[in-house]
Amino acid sequence: MDVKIHSIKFDADQKLIQFIESKISKLEQVFDNIIEVEVFLRLSKNQNAENKLVEMKISIPGNELFAKKQCKTFEEATDQSVEALRRQIKKHKEKVRGI
């Protein structure tokens, strides 16, 4: 699995990158044929506290899954994005099996 993390207009610290990679690696327990994961970290221009935006795109054979979450911290947004992708992967697996 190839993981690419892009921090837009800021530099993400190593601790955040390691956190994101560890969360993404847990998706392999649900689906072991993930080709590529692309993560975009952005600071939105909102004035409220929830201005951390995480977008994740996962490439799997025959499909691409996407999740976008905005929270107070990148860690919280990453957790929610990974959970959303976990649900999408489970739905995709059921659809492929014909359930």
Backbone torsions as a table, in degrees:
resi	resn	phi	psi	omega
1	MET	NA	129.8	-179.7
2	ASP	-99.5	123.7	-178.7
3	VAL	-113.5	125.2	176.8
4	LYS	-121.4	125.8	-179.9
5	ILE	-117.1	122.7	-179.8
6	HIS	-115.3	121.8	173.4
7	SER	-104.3	117.8	-173.2
8	ILE	-87.4	120.0	176.0
9	LYS	63.4	22.5	171.0
10	PHE	-161.7	165.8	178.9
11	ASP	-104.3	119.4	177.5
12	ALA	-76.5	137.9	178.6
13	ASP	-76.6	161.0	-175.5
14	GLN	-60.9	-35.1	-179.6
15	LYS	-62.5	-42.3	178.2
16	LEU	-66.0	-43.2	179.9
17	ILE	-62.1	-43.3	178.0
18	GLN	-64.1	-38.4	178.0
19	PHE	-61.4	-47.2	-179.1
20	ILE	-62.9	-44.5	-179.8
21	GLU	-63.1	-37.4	179.8
22	SER	-68.6	-38.3	177.6
23	LYS	-66.2	-42.2	-179.2
24	ILE	-66.2	-37.9	-178.6
25	SER	-61.9	-27.0	178.6
26	LYS	-69.9	-19.7	176.6
27	LEU	-66.4	-24.2	179.2
28	GLU	-66.4	-20.1	175.7
29	GLN	-70.1	-29.2	-179.9
30	VAL	-84.6	-41.4	-176.7
31	PHE	-146.0	115.0	-172.3
32	ASP	-90.2	2.7	-176.7
33	ASN	-110.3	39.3	178.5
34	ILE	-79.1	126.6	-177.1
35	ILE	-83.6	-52.3	-174.0
36	GLU	-149.6	146.1	174.2
37	VAL	-126.3	128.0	176.6
38	GLU	-117.7	128.0	-177.2
39	VAL	-120.5	130.7	176.8
40	PHE	-116.6	124.6	178.0
41	LEU	-108.2	126.1	-178.6
42	ARG	-135.1	153.1	168.9
43	LEU	-104.6	115.8	-179.6
44	SER	-78.6	161.7	-174.9
45	LYS	-83.9	4.8	178.6
46	ASN	-61.6	148.8	178.7
47	GLN	-88.8	-10.5	179.8
48	ASN	-78.0	172.2	-174.6
49	ALA	-68.8	-27.3	-177.7
50	GLU	-86.3	73.3	-177.3
51	ASN	-116.1	12.3	178.0
52	LYS	-97.3	121.5	-174.5
53	LEU	-117.2	127.9	177.4
54	VAL	-121.3	127.2	175.8
55	GLU	-120.6	130.8	179.3
56	MET	-125.0	134.5	176.7
57	LYS	-125.0	124.4	-179.2
58	ILE	-114.3	130.3	175.5
59	SER	-100.9	122.0	174.6
60	ILE	-125.8	161.0	-177.8
61	PRO	-54.9	120.2	176.0
62	GLY	82.5	4.3	-176.6
63	ASN	-162.1	160.5	171.4
64	GLU	-129.6	132.6	179.9
65	LEU	-112.9	147.4	-174.7
66	PHE	-138.8	140.9	174.8
67	ALA	-140.4	142.1	-179.3
68	LYS	-138.3	121.9	-178.7
69	LYS	-134.1	145.2	179.1
70	GLN	-125.9	124.6	-175.6
71	CYS	-143.5	-174.2	178.6
72	LYS	-73.7	-32.0	180.0
73	THR	-129.8	156.8	176.4
74	PHE	-66.0	-33.2	180.0
75	GLU	-63.7	-45.2	179.5
76	GLU	-64.4	-43.1	178.9
77	ALA	-64.9	-36.5	177.3
78	THR	-64.8	-45.8	177.6
79	ASP	-55.3	-48.6	-177.8
80	GLN	-66.7	-38.8	178.6
81	SER	-64.7	-44.4	179.9
82	VAL	-63.7	-40.5	178.8
83	GLU	-64.4	-41.5	176.8
84	ALA	-62.2	-41.4	178.6
85	LEU	-68.2	-35.6	177.0
86	ARG	-59.7	-44.2	178.4
87	ARG	-63.9	-41.8	179.7
88	GLN	-64.5	-39.6	179.4
89	ILE	-64.1	-43.0	179.1
90	LYS	-62.1	-42.4	176.8
91	LYS	-61.8	-42.1	-179.9
92	HIS	-62.9	-42.7	179.8
93	LYS	-64.1	-40.6	178.1
94	GLU	-64.5	-39.4	-179.4
95	LYS	-66.0	-41.1	179.9
96	VAL	-65.2	-39.4	179.0
97	ARG	-73.7	-15.8	179.3
98	GLY	83.1	27.4	-179.5
99	ILE	-84.8	NA	NA
